[in-house]
Amino acid sequence: MTFARASTAAILDQDAHLIQSFADLNALKAQGARTVISRAEGAYVYDNDGQKMIDGIAGLWCVNIGHGRREMIEAIANQLQTLDYYSTFYNFTHPTAAALSQKLAELAPGDLNAVYFGNSGSVANDSAIRILHHYNIRKGRPNKLKVLSRHGAYHGSTHLSMAMTTPGYSEGWTAASELVHHLRAPHHWREGGEMTEAEFLDALALDLSQSIDRIGAENICAFIAEPIQGAGGVIAAPQGYHRRMQEICRAHDIKYIADEVVTAFGRLGHFFASEAVFDTTPDIINTAKGLTSGYQPMSATIVSDEIHDVISGPDGMFLHGMTYSGHPAAAAAALTNIAIMEREAIPERVRTTGAYFERKLRGLSDIELVGEVRGSHFMIGIEFVKDRTTKESHPAEVEVGLKVARACQKRGLIARPLGNVLILSPTLIMDEAMIDEIEGILREAITEVAAGL
Ligand code: PMP
């Protein structure tokens, strides 16, 4: 079956039945408020009326190898012809999920050698906590269930993963919040006050230690952290933060979970960022997005041998499972995606091109509206401010991020607004000329919006 090309008006009529994610659903009812993306190729997407745009956010920081790769499409089709679906429930498995689990064990740092597959980052994070609850119950510690997360975090949209997300995201709209305690956001520029970065790091470490003392280590199963906070506004912690946090957690027998849903698979120049960039070996790494470059939905919760040994010990079942865990088509997509990344040395290339991207975008700080350009490699946030000295923000109703994103889109670049922050997380196949083009569009768009405020 092929799907006939419809007019934009006809698609929008049908789309009245679709509930968008993270959207002002009321505002979307207005004429022209939705963008229909109909086609994609390489680093570009096309709207239904043919406007070509640079995909400055790689879908949702996921299409790392770029759109429309024949090799991916063929691998998925070949897999479906051989085995369209079978589960990894009970005693069943299949060759593609098995091969992928071995490959991920090879790529992941330390003794992270066992993989639980899911189909989204939210599910990967939920699964990690369920696995640790199971682990602690098996170890005779039924109260060791709570999770330490951070303000500024984004871990997903199921009840538990949203509870671990920064409170501002859910506005209390989650059922699992009693399980989670939020530590301070590790954002020196916004939260550090007069402290140096080193002093701020001490304050963050103290916050962790005091929180553990207050809640009781015997009640805490895990600390969860994105190596760089993404959807909370692209916040990189002070140098040495992750290692310091991990050491405190280790001392209290609290597992360290790295949410590498965004940072893995090349975005920061490595297959996994935890060890290579941040000098930490987590007990669990969760990933999704770049695992398949978005060609199929898939996530992986990769756990240490020690955790695996406990949950696979005698006496008792592992009562956790999703129908599509390790789906053959998704596993085929992931294996092919990894093969492409290895063959084309994409993570290694990002160490150069991503560094260039970061450097170019940091140059936008010379525009008065820009308060901070932050992040690393192909994961960048630009925060706009009303006053650079006081760091005062424009009121939310000014929608400064949205205005800049619209000004970018008009010029052929998709960027993602998030309050006063604009996020750029393009495909990892950018060359310097494309990066220059992105920087040029951003400069024009920001300057135009600044002039109109
Ligand atoms: N963790 C992080 C760090 C994320 O950025 C996201 C999604 N943006 C998620 C988890 C949730 O992933 P998903 O949307 O696939 O459920």
Residues whose N, C-alpha, C, O or C-beta is under 5 A from the ligand:
A	BS01	PMP	S120 G121 S122 V123 Y154 H155 G156 E226 G230 A231 D259 V261 V262 A288
